[in-house]
Amino acid sequence: MKRLVLSALLLGLAMGSVAEAAEVVALGASNTFGRGRGSTPDGVNPGQAFPAQLERLLRSQGCRVSVKNAGVAGDTTGQMLARLPGALDKDTRVLILQPGGNDQRRGAGGDRAGNIAEIRRIATARGIKVVMLDRLGQIAGSHRLADGQHFSAAGHAAFAANLAPQVKAAGACR
């Protein structure tokens, strides 16, 4: 039994286990999660959403990294702020923040800037670099879906390609 455990540990070290990988957390709403809900349910499955595509892209570039999708469809920045402590891990090095437009749609727009500032403050205090993902239409506007709010897999690929150099520069890759 001890040999089996030792062999598994050695194999994990040789393969570059996930526990050694730097962690990136993508915090946002439906365009982070991949799909919407309610009256705008369009989108992609989580395996095609930008966090999964970013992880694959970074790994193809030699980065040992895991990207956690902490997107929740419909969330406002206040809800993201409330979820932040549970989304971050002791190994989190980079936080991608995609605040979205739910604050304005839900009448909470006045708190948006303060919530974003507080998310940045908390992350920075923990030594986590923050990369913003906004202006989605400028990055992938031609890949907008029929609901006008969400994006196709090609749009999410454009987000991942846009984020990759920023995430690498923020120190996510080992």
C-alpha positions in Angstrom: 0.0 0.0 0.0 2.8 2.4 0.9 4.5 1.7 -2.5 1.2 2.4 -4.3 0.8 5.8 -2.5 4.5 6.7 -3.2 4.2 5.7 -6.9 1.1 7.8 -7.2 2.8 10.8 -5.6 5.9 10.4 -7.9 3.7 10.1 -10.9 1.8 13.3 -9.9 5.1 15.1 -9.6 6.3 13.8 -12.9 3.1 14.7 -14.7 2.9 18.2 -13.1 -0.1 17.8 -10.9 -2.9 20.4 -10.8 -2.1 21.2 -7.1 1.2 22.7 -8.4 -0.5 24.8 -11.0 -1.0 28.5 -10.5 -4.7 29.3 -10.3 -6.6 31.9 -12.2 -10.2 32.7 -11.2 -12.6 34.1 -13.7 -15.3 36.0 -11.7 -18.3 37.3 -13.6 -21.9 36.7 -14.7 -23.3 34.9 -17.7 -20.6 35.8 -20.2 -18.1 34.2 -17.8 -20.2 31.2 -17.0 -21.0 30.7 -20.7 -24.8 31.1 -20.8 -27.6 33.3 -19.6 -30.8 32.5 -17.9 -34.4 33.7 -18.0 -35.3 35.9 -21.0 -31.8 35.7 -22.4 -30.6 32.0 -22.1 -28.3 32.1 -25.1 -24.7 31.2 -24.8 -22.3 28.2 -24.9 -21.7 25.3 -22.5 -19.1 25.9 -19.8 -16.5 23.9 -21.8 -16.6 26.5 -24.5 -16.8 29.5 -22.2 -13.7 31.7 -22.1 -12.3 30.3 -18.8 -12.0 26.8 -20.3 -10.7 28.1 -23.6 -8.2 30.3 -21.8 -6.9 27.4 -19.8 -6.5 25.2 -22.9 -4.8 28.1 -24.7 -2.3 28.9 -21.9 -1.5 25.2 -21.5 -0.8 24.9 -25.2 1.7 27.7 -24.7 3.5 25.7 -22.0 1.8 27.3 -18.9 1.0 25.1 -16.0 -2.2 26.8 -15.0 -5.8 26.0 -14.0 -8.6 28.5 -14.7 -11.6 28.3 -12.4 -14.9 29.5 -13.8 -16.6 31.5 -11.1 -19.3 32.9 -13.3 -22.9 32.9 -12.3 -25.6 34.0 -14.8 -27.5 37.0 -13.7 -25.0 38.2 -11.0 -24.5 41.9 -10.3 -21.2 43.2 -9.1 -22.6 43.2 -5.5 -23.3 39.5 -5.8 -19.8 39.0 -7.2 -18.3 40.9 -4.3 -20.3 38.7 -1.8 -19.1 35.5 -3.6 -15.5 36.6 -3.9 -14.1 35.1 -0.7 -15.4 31.7 -1.6 -14.2 32.0 -5.2 -10.6 32.7 -4.3 -8.2 29.9 -3.2 -4.9 30.1 -1.3 -3.2 29.4 -4.7 -5.0 32.1 -6.7 -2.5 34.4 -8.4 -4.8 36.2 -11.0 -8.4 37.3 -10.8 -10.1 38.0 -14.1 -13.1 40.3 -13.4 -15.8 40.5 -16.0 -18.4 42.7 -14.3 -21.1 42.6 -17.1 -24.2 44.7 -17.4 -26.5 43.2 -14.8 -26.1 46.1 -12.4 -27.7 48.5 -14.8 -30.4 46.0 -15.9 -31.3 45.4 -12.2 -31.2 49.1 -11.1 -28.0 48.6 -9.1 -25.8 50.7 -11.4 -24.9 53.2 -8.7 -23.0 50.6 -6.7 -21.1 49.1 -9.7 -17.9 51.3 -9.4 -17.7 50.9 -5.7 -18.2 47.1 -5.9 -15.5 46.8 -8.6 -13.1 48.9 -6.5 -13.8 46.7 -3.4 -13.2 43.5 -5.4 -9.9 44.9 -6.7 -8.9 46.0 -3.1 -9.6 42.6 -1.6 -7.7 40.8 -4.4 -4.8 43.1 -4.2 -4.6 42.8 -0.4 -4.2 39.0 -0.9 -1.4 39.5 -3.5 -3.7 38.6 -6.4 -3.4 40.5 -9.7 -6.6 41.7 -11.3 -7.2 41.6 -15.0 -10.4 43.3 -16.3 -12.5 41.9 -19.1 -14.8 44.5 -20.3 -15.9 46.0 -23.6 -16.9 42.5 -24.8 -18.5 43.9 -27.9 -15.3 45.5 -29.0 -13.4 42.2 -28.6 -16.0 39.8 -30.2 -18.9 41.9 -31.4 -19.2 39.9 -34.7 -19.8 36.8 -32.6 -22.7 38.1 -30.6 -25.7 35.8 -30.4 -29.3 36.5 -31.3 -30.2 37.8 -27.8 -27.6 40.6 -28.2 -26.0 39.9 -24.8 -24.1 36.6 -25.1 -21.5 35.3 -27.4 -20.7 32.2 -29.5 -17.8 29.8 -28.9 -15.8 31.9 -31.4 -16.5 35.0 -29.3 -15.3 33.2 -26.2 -12.2 32.2 -28.1 -11.6 35.8 -28.9 -11.9 36.7 -25.2 -9.4 33.9 -24.3 -7.0 35.2 -27.0 -7.3 38.7 -25.7 -6.8 37.7 -22.1 -3.9 35.2 -22.5 -1.1 37.8 -22.8 -2.5 39.8 -19.9 -2.9 36.8 -17.6 0.7 35.7 -18.5 2.0 39.2 -17.8 0.2 39.1 -14.4 2.3 36.1 -13.4 -0.2 33.2 -13.8 2.2 30.9 -15.7 5.0 28.9 -14.0 
